[in-house]
Amino acid sequence: MSPSKTRKPVGQVALVGAGTGDPGLLALRAAELLATADLVVADERIAPEILLLVGEHTEVRTVDSADLQGSALVAASKTGKTVVRLYPGDPFVVPDGVKDAEAVVRGKQRLEIVPGLPAPVAVPGFAGIPVGMPRTIARVEDGLDWSGIASAPGTLVLMAQVGEVAKAASALVEHGRKADTPVSVTVGGTTADQRTVVSTLDEVERAIGDLTGEALVVVGDAVKKAEKLGWFEQRALYGWKVLVPRTRDQAGTLSTALRSHGAIPVEVPTIAVEPPRTPAPMERAIKGLVTGRYLWVAFTSVNAVKAVREKLEEFGLDARAFAGVKIAAVGDATAQALLDYGIKPELVPTAEQSSEGLLAQWQHYDDVFDPIDRVFLPRADIATDTLVAGLQALGWQVDDVTAYRTVRAAPPPAETREALKGGGFDAVLFTSSSTVRNLVGIAGKPHDTTILVAIGPQTLKTAEELGLRVDGVASKPDVLSLVDGLAEHALQMRANGELPPSVRRRKKPAKKRA
């Protein structure tokens, strides 16, 4: 090759299956590509939760598959970009995937295929139906060979619109299937909206009731196992709509935990985190950290860890700035944020994870064994004086520095406010006193039937001062315990024969006959 010849940039096109819409069911390779791609071209049917995995600097285009030509993927790849084409289900199950693959090959670009878990494979497992082998998979459409389908051995798995289910059942009976053959109909499979109805071919039209949309239909004796093995819809918070009053960058862990119990989390930020009005105190503290002014740094929140980390990076520093300094964290979540930064805290309360719990395990200053008597305490502007006063009582000098400010977030959309006040949420989880005050301030008080759970005693006190009835308090002041507490409450309601708040509100008394 001539040294003066310019090499063309090397790009790539990856055709990726998004499966059924549950991010947890994506292939690891799919998640890697979404996080690192330059361009993601997503089918308009892709679930929003999948697109949350896209990298911060990745361009995302949502398209109707009918409007996209494979040549557009090739053109983007030829500029050196890594392009991900995202399909529902599996790339080679939908016709567009095959056409796009052929276009990439013709364009002499690098091609990668990442399979997705298609609904006929994933959904029966989530409905508790062991399809087994042999199985026959088909889409209900005009011209389908019903005689061949009805006589096929093993279990039938049919993809259809709910409106087509009754006709399909009639066709199967007409072509030889017994009328009392078990059948299940699942909509929203593997998502928080999943609903499964179990019936027989001759009764399924009546059983599906108000189900709508795309359905996965299973026909055969395997359906009988659904009652015992239907784990997904038996989870404690299945179908519960839960308001999560957290800042957008902190709601992830809480929302994930809720989804694991079957809930539908709705994230409503009640506070926004902003830099301090005056940066000088934080800058002096960071300088003191580097020059050996402090023996301890005490972190009382994840936001404090983030604020200090960002200030260090602003000065071109990293975790090595903490060399020779002891680190305290108020609780497990804060400790994890430090570990993510490469710092292992020396002190985390083992009992009560609060300022009081931290003080209970903090040692008195000893002028013989402690070479420095000063503690750096980066906190929010609205933090209480409990920790400062307690450390001073133990003989320590404290630099109490505002690392960030918490301000009330903008009000949520009108429909969210109306749902909160009108009983549209089954539960609200309060993660701090400020979330209680701010939620009431920007959206109003929750409906009387809504279940309220507080993360700790102080949050409970604030809620009660505002006239709210709190149904439970987390066993430990962390978000996982908060969610577990709500799940336990839901299971107790179920054991007592009580319905979730939203279901109770939907139930109407039967009309009396004249």
Secondary structure as the mmCIF struct_conf table of DSSP 4:
data_model
#
loop_
_struct_conf.conf_type_id
_struct_conf.id
_struct_conf.beg_label_comp_id
_struct_conf.beg_label_asym_id
_struct_conf.beg_label_seq_id
_struct_conf.end_label_comp_id
_struct_conf.end_label_asym_id
_struct_conf.end_label_seq_id
TURN_TY1_P TURN_TY1_P1 PRO A 3 SER A 4
BEND BEND1 LYS A 5 LYS A 5
HELX_LH_PP_P HELX_LH_PP_P1 THR A 6 VAL A 10
STRN STRN1 GLN A 12 GLY A 17
STRN STRN2 GLY A 19 GLY A 19
TURN_TY1_P TURN_TY1_P2 THR A 20 THR A 20
BEND BEND2 GLY A 21 GLY A 21
HELX_RH_3T_P HELX_RH_3T_P1 PRO A 23 LEU A 25
BEND BEND3 LEU A 26 LEU A 26
HELX_RH_AL_P HELX_RH_AL_P1 LEU A 28 THR A 36
BEND BEND4 ASP A 38 ASP A 38
STRN STRN3 LEU A 39 ASP A 43
TURN_TY1_P TURN_TY1_P3 GLU A 44 ARG A 45
BEND BEND5 ILE A 46 ILE A 46
HELX_RH_AL_P HELX_RH_AL_P2 PRO A 48 LEU A 51
TURN_TY1_P TURN_TY1_P4 LEU A 52 LEU A 53
BEND BEND6 VAL A 54 VAL A 54
TURN_TY1_P TURN_TY1_P5 GLU A 56 HIS A 57
STRN STRN4 GLU A 59 VAL A 63
HELX_RH_3T_P HELX_RH_3T_P2 SER A 65 ASP A 67
HELX_RH_AL_P HELX_RH_AL_P3 GLY A 70 SER A 77
TURN_TY1_P TURN_TY1_P6 LYS A 78 GLY A 80
STRN STRN5 THR A 82 TYR A 87
BEND BEND7 PRO A 88 PRO A 88
STRN STRN6 GLY A 89 GLY A 89
TURN_TY1_P TURN_TY1_P7 PRO A 91 VAL A 93
BEND BEND8 VAL A 94 VAL A 94
HELX_RH_AL_P HELX_RH_AL_P4 PRO A 95 ARG A 106
TURN_TY1_P TURN_TY1_P8 GLY A 107 LYS A 108
STRN STRN7 ARG A 110 VAL A 114
HELX_RH_AL_P HELX_RH_AL_P5 ALA A 119 PHE A 126
TURN_TY1_P TURN_TY1_P9 ALA A 127 GLY A 128
BEND BEND9 MET A 133 PRO A 134
STRN STRN8 ARG A 135 ARG A 139
TURN_TY1_P TURN_TY1_P10 ASP A 142 GLY A 143
HELX_RH_AL_P HELX_RH_AL_P6 TRP A 146 SER A 151
BEND BEND10 PRO A 153 GLY A 154
STRN STRN9 THR A 155 GLN A 161
HELX_RH_AL_P HELX_RH_AL_P7 VAL A 162 GLU A 174
TURN_TY1_P TURN_TY1_P11 HIS A 175 GLY A 176
TURN_TY1_P TURN_TY1_P12 ALA A 179 ASP A 180
STRN STRN10 PRO A 182 VAL A 187
BEND BEND11 GLY A 188 GLY A 188
TURN_TY1_P TURN_TY1_P13 GLY A 189 THR A 190
BEND BEND12 THR A 191 THR A 191
TURN_TY1_P TURN_TY1_P14 ALA A 192 ASP A 193
STRN STRN11 ARG A 195 THR A 200
TURN_TY1_P TURN_TY1_P15 LEU A 201 GLU A 203
HELX_RH_AL_P HELX_RH_AL_P8 VAL A 204 ALA A 207
TURN_TY1_P TURN_TY1_P16 ILE A 208 ASP A 210
BEND BEND13 GLY A 213 GLY A 213
STRN STRN12 GLU A 214 VAL A 219
BEND BEND14 GLY A 220 GLY A 220
HELX_RH_3T_P HELX_RH_3T_P3 ASP A 221 LYS A 225
HELX_RH_AL_P HELX_RH_AL_P9 ALA A 226 LEU A 229
HELX_RH_3T_P HELX_RH_3T_P4 PHE A 232 GLN A 234
BEND BEND15 ARG A 235 ARG A 235
TURN_TY1_P TURN_TY1_P17 ALA A 236 GLY A 239
STRN STRN13 LYS A 241 VAL A 244
TURN_TY1_P TURN_TY1_P18 ARG A 248 GLN A 250
HELX_RH_AL_P HELX_RH_AL_P10 ALA A 251 SER A 260
TURN_TY1_P TURN_TY1_P19 HIS A 261 GLY A 262
STRN STRN14 ILE A 264 GLU A 267
STRN STRN15 ILE A 271 GLU A 274
BEND BEND16 ARG A 277 ARG A 277
HELX_RH_AL_P HELX_RH_AL_P11 ALA A 280 THR A 291
TURN_TY1_P TURN_TY1_P20 GLY A 292 GLY A 292
BEND BEND17 LEU A 295 LEU A 295
STRN STRN16 TRP A 296 PHE A 299
BEND BEND18 SER A 301 SER A 301
HELX_RH_AL_P HELX_RH_AL_P12 VAL A 302 GLU A 314
TURN_TY1_P TURN_TY1_P21 PHE A 315 GLY A 316
HELX_RH_3T_P HELX_RH_3T_P5 ALA A 319 PHE A 322
TURN_TY1_P TURN_TY1_P22 ALA A 323 GLY A 324
STRN STRN17 LYS A 326 ALA A 329
BEND BEND19 VAL A 330 GLY A 331
HELX_RH_AL_P HELX_RH_AL_P13 ASP A 332 ASP A 340
TURN_TY1_P TURN_TY1_P23 TYR A 341 GLY A 342
BEND BEND20 GLU A 346 GLU A 346
STRN STRN18 LEU A 347 LEU A 347
BEND BEND21 THR A 350 ALA A 351
BEND BEND22 SER A 354 SER A 354
HELX_RH_AL_P HELX_RH_AL_P14 SER A 355 GLN A 361
HELX_LH_PP_P HELX_LH_PP_P2 TRP A 362 TYR A 365
TURN_TY1_P TURN_TY1_P24 ASP A 367 PHE A 369
BEND BEND23 PRO A 371 PRO A 371
STRN STRN19 ARG A 374 ALA A 380
TURN_TY1_P TURN_TY1_P25 ASP A 381 ILE A 382
BEND BEND24 ASP A 385 ASP A 385
HELX_RH_AL_P HELX_RH_AL_P15 THR A 386 ALA A 393
TURN_TY1_P TURN_TY1_P26 LEU A 394 GLY A 395
STRN STRN20 GLN A 397 ARG A 408
HELX_LH_PP_P HELX_LH_PP_P3 ALA A 409 PRO A 413
HELX_RH_AL_P HELX_RH_AL_P16 ALA A 414 GLY A 422
TURN_TY1_P TURN_TY1_P27 GLY A 423 GLY A 423
BEND BEND25 ASP A 426 ASP A 426
STRN STRN21 ALA A 427 PHE A 430
BEND BEND26 SER A 432 SER A 432
HELX_RH_AL_P HELX_RH_AL_P17 SER A 433 ALA A 443
HELX_LH_PP_P HELX_LH_PP_P4 LYS A 445 HIS A 447
TURN_TY1_P TURN_TY1_P28 ASP A 448 THR A 449
BEND BEND27 THR A 450 THR A 450
STRN STRN22 ILE A 451 ALA A 454
BEND BEND28 ILE A 455 GLY A 456
HELX_RH_AL_P HELX_RH_AL_P18 PRO A 457 GLU A 465
TURN_TY1_P TURN_TY1_P29 LEU A 466 GLY A 467
STRN STRN23 GLY A 472 VAL A 473
BEND BEND29 SER A 475 ASP A 478
HELX_RH_AL_P HELX_RH_AL_P19 VAL A 479 ALA A 495
TURN_TY1_P TURN_TY1_P30 ASN A 496 GLY A 497
HELX_LH_PP_P HELX_LH_PP_P5 GLU A 498 PRO A 500
HELX_RH_AL_P HELX_RH_AL_P20 PRO A 501 ARG A 506
HELX_LH_PP_P HELX_LH_PP_P6 PRO A 509 ARG A 513
#
